Amino acid sequence: MAQVTIDRAAGSASEQLRDFIALLKPRVMSLVVFTGLAGLLVAPGDIHPFLAAVAVLCIAVAAGGAGAINMWYDRDIDAIMARTRKRPLVQGRVDPSEALAFGVVLTIFSVMLMGIALNWLAAGLLALATLFYVFVYTVWLKRRTPQNIVIGGAAGSFPPMIGWVAATGSISLDAILLFALIFFWTPPHFWALALYRNSDYERAGVPMLPVVAGEGATKRQIMLYSLLLLPLAVAPTLAGTVGVVYGAVALLLGLIFLAGAFAVYRAPSGQATDRAAKRLFAFSILYLFLLFALLIIDRQPGLLAGMGWG
């Protein structure tokens, strides 16, 4: 009997740990962490590996804290949407007050550690990104305007700039270009998702662009932002931040992205649009990952040799 009790307690603790990890939105966090790491590695100068690790940790923890607060605030609409109804707060596996406290503590800890270990400008940007995501996007914009993703997307655009400032202590044009790249990537990425999850957002009363303006307007906006994204992806080469190899591959990837956006634009309503939107959404994630991987490889070619690829 004692062994059964111990096993149940261990199982319960393991399940609770998984639930709190889920509050961090690990899939979203992984892209945030990677772009933050890219900003840090692309930045000029040298930073001690330990301090670099601390900076990346702070970005990850802050992103997780913001995710937990977002889940706490959105638990009512998460219960309505098929995509989110199995989240821990919706299922009652985590107490809302514990989730909120968890998010707040993580946020404060990450900002303070960034300031003490790296510099206070990077810490300020980290705090700004988190507060923007929580108060501007989650609380203010998400339930009020179809431009929620456009304006709110600024929060997810900060990580490479934060990484850059953590390494250099200053903001430069290069860092702003990395910010702009993610900022203009975000709308077509999320609107592709919103197109094939339209009924989810409609049931929850979230005014995503397809719900408010319709499918046609959303497709046109996806095309517009994809066109604007194309030169921005190549801009780091034009600014001299990275070399021509990055620029050539970025141009190719941008044309593929644009072709995907055009496929969504031309697709008939219904399942054809859903399929095209799903393909664009999936490629958009790969696209951003590849761009920032290329930035790292261009500025840190020694990493390939260190991994046995060179």
ZIFEN-V970634 format. One record per pair of residues at least 4 apart in sequence whose C-alpha atoms are under 8 Angstrom apart, sorted by the first residue. I is the first residue (numbers start at 1). GAP is how many residues later the second one is. Records with the same first field share a line. If there is no record, write none. Layout:
BEGIN
I: GAP, GAP
END
This chain:
BEGIN
1: 4
2: 4
3: 4
4: 4
5: 4
6: 4
7: 4
8: 4
9: 4
10: 4
11: 4
12: 4
13: 4
14: 4
15: 4
16: 4, 77, 78
17: 4
18: 4
19: 4, 69, 74, 75
20: 4, 68, 74, 79
21: 4, 5
22: 4, 65, 66
23: 41, 44, 45, 48, 64, 65, 76
24: 5, 39, 40, 41, 42, 43, 44
25: 4, 39, 42, 43
26: 4, 38
27: 4
28: 4
29: 4, 31, 34, 35
30: 4, 30
31: 4, 258
32: 4, 27, 28, 31, 124, 127
33: 4, 23, 26, 27, 126
34: 4, 255, 258
35: 4, 124, 125, 254, 257
36: 4, 20, 23, 123, 124, 125, 126, 127, 128
37: 4, 19, 123, 126
38: 4, 122, 125, 254, 255, 257, 258
39: 4, 120, 121, 122, 123, 124, 125, 136, 139
40: 12, 120, 122, 123, 124, 125, 126, 127
41: 122, 123, 255, 258, 259
42: 122, 253, 254, 257, 258
43: 121, 124, 125
44: 123, 124
45: 122, 123
46: 121
47: 4, 5, 120
48: 4
49: 4
50: 4
51: 4, 66, 67
52: 4, 115
53: 4
54: 4, 60, 63
55: 4, 59, 63, 108, 111
56: 4, 107
57: 4, 53
58: 4, 52, 53, 55, 56
59: 4, 51, 67, 100
60: 4
61: 4, 45, 46, 49
62: 4, 44, 45, 48, 49, 64, 68
63: 4, 44, 67
64: 4, 39, 42
65: 4, 37, 38, 39, 40, 41, 42
66: 4, 37, 38, 41, 64, 67, 68
67: 4, 36
68: 4, 31, 32, 34, 35
69: 4, 30, 31, 34, 35, 65
70: 4, 64, 68
71: 4, 7, 18
72: 17, 24, 27, 28
73: 65, 66
74: 4, 64
75: 4, 14, 15
76: 4, 14
77: 4, 127
78: 4, 5, 6, 7, 9, 12, 126
79: 5, 6, 7, 11
80: 4, 5, 120, 123, 124
81: 4, 119, 120, 122, 123
82: 118
83: 117
85: 5, 6
86: 4, 5
87: 4
88: 4, 5, 6
89: 4, 5, 6, 7, 10
94: 4, 5
95: 4
96: 4
97: 4
98: 4
99: 4
100: 4
101: 4
102: 4
103: 4
104: 4
105: 4
106: 4
107: 4, 20, 23
108: 4
109: 4
110: 4
111: 4, 12, 13, 15, 16
112: 4, 11
113: 4, 5
114: 4, 5, 6, 8, 9
115: 4, 5, 6, 7, 8, 9
116: 4
118: 4, 48, 49
119: 4, 47, 50
120: 4
121: 4, 44, 45, 48, 49
122: 4, 40, 41, 43, 44, 47
123: 4, 39
124: 4
125: 4, 33, 37
126: 4, 32, 33, 36
127: 4
128: 4
129: 4, 25, 26, 27, 29
130: 4, 25
131: 4, 5
132: 4, 5, 20, 22, 23
133: 4, 5, 19, 22, 23
134: 4, 5
135: 4, 5
136: 4, 5, 16
137: 4, 5, 11, 12, 14, 15, 16
138: 4, 5
139: 4
140: 4
141: 4, 6, 7, 11
142: 4, 6, 7, 10, 64, 65
143: 5, 62, 63, 64
144: 4, 62, 63
145: 62, 63
146: 61, 62, 63, 66
147: 4, 5, 61, 62
148: 4, 5, 60
149: 4, 37, 38, 41
150: 4, 33, 36, 37
152: 4
153: 4, 30, 33, 34
154: 4, 25, 29
156: 26, 27
157: 4, 21, 22, 23, 24, 25, 26
158: 4, 21
159: 4, 20
160: 4, 15, 18, 19
161: 4, 10, 14, 15, 17, 18
162: 4
163: 4
164: 4, 5, 6, 7, 11
165: 4, 5, 6
171: 4, 5
172: 4
173: 4
174: 4, 62, 65, 67
175: 4
176: 4
177: 4, 55, 58, 59
178: 4, 58
179: 4
180: 4, 52
181: 4, 48, 51, 52
182: 4, 106
183: 4
184: 4, 41, 42, 44, 45
185: 4, 40, 41, 44, 99
186: 4
187: 4, 35, 38
188: 4, 33, 34, 35, 37, 38, 73
189: 4, 91, 92, 95, 96
190: 4, 91
191: 4, 17, 18, 19, 27, 31
192: 4, 30, 85, 86, 88, 89
193: 4, 84, 85, 88
194: 4, 7, 14, 15, 16
195: 15, 20, 23, 78, 79, 82
196: 77, 78, 79, 81, 82
197: 4
198: 4, 10, 12, 13
199: 4
200: 4
201: 4, 5, 6, 7, 10
202: 4, 5, 9
206: 5
207: 4, 5
208: 4
209: 4, 5, 8, 9
210: 4, 5, 7, 8
211: 4
213: 4, 5
214: 4
215: 4, 54
216: 4, 49
217: 4
218: 4
219: 4, 42, 45, 46
220: 4, 45
221: 4
222: 4, 39, 43
223: 4, 35, 38, 39, 42
224: 4
225: 4
226: 4, 31, 32, 35
227: 4, 31
228: 4
229: 4, 25
230: 4, 21, 24, 25, 28
231: 4, 20
232: 4
233: 14, 17, 18, 21, 58
234: 4, 12, 13, 14, 16, 17
235: 4, 12
236: 4, 5, 6, 11
237: 4, 5, 6, 7, 9, 10
238: 9
242: 4, 5, 53, 56, 57
243: 4, 55
244: 4
245: 4
246: 4, 45, 48, 49, 52
247: 4
248: 4
249: 4
250: 4, 41
251: 4
252: 4
253: 4, 34
254: 4
255: 4
256: 4
257: 4, 23, 26, 27, 30
258: 4
259: 4
260: 4, 16, 19, 20
261: 4, 19
262: 4
263: 4, 13
264: 9, 12, 13, 16
267: 5, 6, 9
268: 4, 5
269: 4
270: 4
271: 4
272: 4
273: 4
274: 4
275: 4
276: 4
277: 4
278: 4
279: 4
280: 4
281: 4
282: 4
283: 4
284: 4
285: 4
286: 4
287: 4
288: 4
289: 4
290: 4
291: 4
292: 4
293: 4
294: 4
295: 4
296: 4, 5
297: 4, 6, 7
301: 4
302: 4, 8
303: 4
304: 4, 5, 6
305: 4, 5
306: 4
END
